Each structure stands twice: as structure tokens, then as C-alpha cells.
Amino acid sequence: MSEAPPATRGGLLVGPPDLLSARPASRAGAVAFGVALLFLAFWDLAGRSLHHADVPRFAVIAREMLRTGDWLLPTQHGEPYANKPILYVWLVGLASLPTGLPSAFTVRLPSALAFVATAWVTAAWARRRSGSATCGHLAGLLFATTFFASALGRSGRPDMCATAFGTAAAAWLDGAVLGSGRRRDAWLAGACLGAGLLTKGPVVLLLPLAIVLLPRPTVSIGARLARARLGIVLPVAALVAALWIVPAWLRAGSGFVENLVVRQTLERVAGQANHVEPWWYYGPSLLASALPWTPAFLALPARFASAAVRARLGDAVPVLAALVCLVVLTLVPTKQVRYALIVIPPLAVATAQAACDLAAGLPRGRALYHLLRGVAIVSLSPWRAPG
């Protein structure tokens, strides 16, 4: 392993093929990474009943959707349900079509698939930023083995799906801003944001917008906006969301859409909804929920404060974007730790970059990397996941 720092171009590593090896990444490594994610997501996925107070409602709504054949307006016990957008219920309904009745497995299946997708996107994001498959796999494992990420990926809630859509959009926009994007990325990012709006609402916009708007030393705000092509991204997102909202509005009237969009947003911002917590809530909650990687998430991204590290690894925007998202969420009185899941993928990307950079510069760097990877694999513990 050479001790010379990898060459960079525009903040992106261009060689060697892997931070800890002179050889290109093997296909076997990608297969092992995928198998690990699938094991964590699907092990005993149907082995627990839907005992949580909130999760069974998605089974009820999907069951009524399948029974009535009405896939436009969700109902719960016969009453219009305007508490959540429609996409997660659609996914549960589609998964339940073969049997005609939702089950513990089909209610959790969309979350499990989104969990795998988020880990893959996080890995791809880190690989694009570093040029290293090793760094990418480490970032994906850091996300997948964070306790509350693996729990939410197996709980049957919309949060993981929204995180998958938001992370994918952020990764595409980050690549575009760095100059490594493709013309279709703006359309893909917009489609993901629209799907995220139909899953969880406006919170899905936080991370992608922070990625684009945060200052970068080598890219002006004008260049960032031009490269990100927000003039395509945001209209596409609005159009995708409107594909359901407009027909629902025409069928159920303005009251349904007002309750879904306006009233809920105002209640959460004003602190009149459930889960109203003090401003300091996310601090202690995330310290416990982000285990076993809390020390790594706190310490390793701080390496980006060094100009020498930024010269090797690129800017610190993923770290800053995670902090911006956390500050915005903190300002809203309505809080739950699962709402902060969106900060874990960018923190995993930055932590993996910093960890591989640190390992590459140490005499026993390879041993340090394999130790980190070993701890991640040992942390594959689906039996810890509640709900």
C-alpha cells in the first residue's frame, strides 16, 4: 500500500482504484455487500406481529383499499385518511395483492426494500465522492448497521422509503454540483423527490436542497444551481406529487388536501401535533439511536476541518448538510428520532471517507479498515429491531 495521497480532480479521487489496494474492486465484494444487506433486511421479517400503536393502520388502510378497489382515496375504518400521503399504502397494497390481505410481511416489505436501496445509494454516493469501492461499501455498512436505521428498515413505516428517495436525490444532485453528473440525473432526482413527497411530505426536500445550496469553495452558487438544474428537479417533483394530489382533490374536495398538506404542516410547525419535544431532544436521542457508530459519527467527520484532508477528499458538504437538516428539525417542536434518519446517510458517507483516509495514512491502515468492516458485520443484528 502506497503512503502517497491519492490524486484528485475537482475534489474527486481518480486513483488508485481503491483507497486500500492497488487493485480494482472485485465483483465478489459487491455480491457479499448485497447479501449482507439482504440478510439484515429480510431475516425473520414476518416473525413478529404488528404490535406497535401506529404500524397496523397501514395494514388496515391497505386492506380497505384492496377490498373496495379504490386506490385513489385511502380510508381507515371507512373514514377518509388524510394523515399521511398515499405512496406507502400503495406499496403495501401491491405487496399484498397475491394473497389479497395485508400481513406482517407485506406491511414491512416496502421498508425492507427501501432499507436495502438506501444502503446501496449511500455506498454509491461515497464511491462517487471517493473513487473507492471500499469506501462505498464501508459507508453502506455504516448506515445499515446503525441501530435505528436497521430498526426502521424492518418496522413497516414510511420513514425509510422517504429516506431512500431523499438520499438518492441528494446523491445525484451532489454529483451534478461536483461536475460528475449526467443530464438525466436532474430528472431522476426530481422523480425521487416527487415520490418522497408522496411518502412523507416536505421533509424529503431538506437534504437535497442543503446539498445544493451550501457554499463550496470551488463552485459558486450560480454554478451549483446551473449544474443541479433545479429548474427541472423541482417542477418534476411537483408534477409527480400532483399525479395523485390533483385527482384526490377533484374526488374528495379541497378539504381532504387541506387537511393532508396545510393543516398538518401548520400543526407540526406550531407544536400542536403529537410528539412535541423540547429543543434539545435530538441530542441525547441520536447519541443512543446511532449506536454503535455514535463515536465514529461524532469524531471522524471532524477531520474535514483540516484543509489537508479536504484537499485529498473534497469538500465537507455532506457533513454540513447533515448538520443543517438537524438544525431545521430541531427548530420544529414536533420531534421523533426517526424523523432524523435523513442525517445518517450523509454522515455515513463522510465517516467512511475519513476512516479510509485515516487508514490509508497509517502503517497498519489495512488492519484498521478490516477492523472497522469486521465490527460493521458483527453489528448485523436484525433481532434487535422492534415493531
Secondary structure, DSSP 4 states (H G I P E B T S, - for coil): ---SPPEEETTEEEESSBTTBSSPPPHHHHHHHHHHHHHHHHTTTTSS---SSSTHHHHHHHHHHHHH---SS-EETTEE--SS-SHHHHHHHHHHTTTTS--HHHHHHHHHHHHHHHHHHHHHHHHHHHS-HHHHHHHHHHHHTSHHHHHHTTTT-SHHHHHHHHHHHHHHHHHHHTT---TTHHHHHHHHHHHHHTTT-GGGGHHHHHHHHS-BTTB-HHHHHHHHTHHHHHHHHHHHHHHHHHHHHHHH-HHHHIIIIIIHHHHHHHT-SS-B--TTTHHHHHHHHTTTSHHHHHHGGGGGGSHHHHHHH---HHHHHHHHHHHHHHHSSB--GGGGGGGHHHHHHHHHHHHHHHHHTSTTHHHHHHHHHHHHHHT--GGG---
